[in-house]
Structures are given as C-alpha cells and as structure tokens.
Amino acid sequence: MTRVAELIEAELARTVEAVLAEGGELERAGAVQLVRFGPAFITAEVGDGSERVELQVADGALKWYCTCAEGRRGAFCLHCVATAQSVKRRTDKNASCGVPSETASDSTVRIAS
C-alpha cells in the first residue's frame, strides 16, 4: 500500500518556491495541528484552526483538499505544504529515532482533539 508520507516529497518538489516558503514558515511556527495521522489519510488544522487540510492516497496518487480559496480551486496551497512538511518532519523524526514509519502509522490515530 502506498502511504501519504511516500508521496509528499514528489508534490513538494513540484510546488512553487514562494508557496514552499510560506508553508514552511507556518510549519516552523507550529501552526499545524495533525488531527488524524494514518498511512493513507491525514487531516490537519492549520493556523488558528480556520483552515482544514486533508491529504490522502487514492489510486496510488496523492490527493489533497484545503478549505482555503486556493485549496478549494485544487492548488497545493501553503496550508497543504505546511501539513506535508509537518508529516515529513514527523516521519523523518520517527525514522531517525529507529521507529519505522510503517509502525508509527499502521493505523489511523487521533493526534489532537
């Protein structure tokens, strides 16, 4: 099964530099709250919770949705970037601590209430 974390790098590589920078600032500021974190589906609240992001694997591809205007038009917006970078940081951290990412996300877990 293809996992969200495996597909994030490719999407980030296709993202415009300005959006990467803005999303990175949000992520570094701690503005991403992962609500659900599973191998094929991730939900996050970004900023003050006004934006909601969903990342999921469908037919082997990364699909996304954000409640912001750009996201509703289908763009991989700064909120999607921030969420993707947060997921990448979390999975990279687990890997560097010796925790295989597949173990860390075998089932969908609630991260925050």
Protein Blocks (a to p, Z undefined) as FASTA:
>chain_A
ZZfklmmmmmmmmpcfklmmmmmmmmmnopaccfbdcfkbccddehjhpaccddddeehi
acdddfbfklmnopacfklmmmmmmmmmmmmmmmmnopafklmmmpccdfbZZ
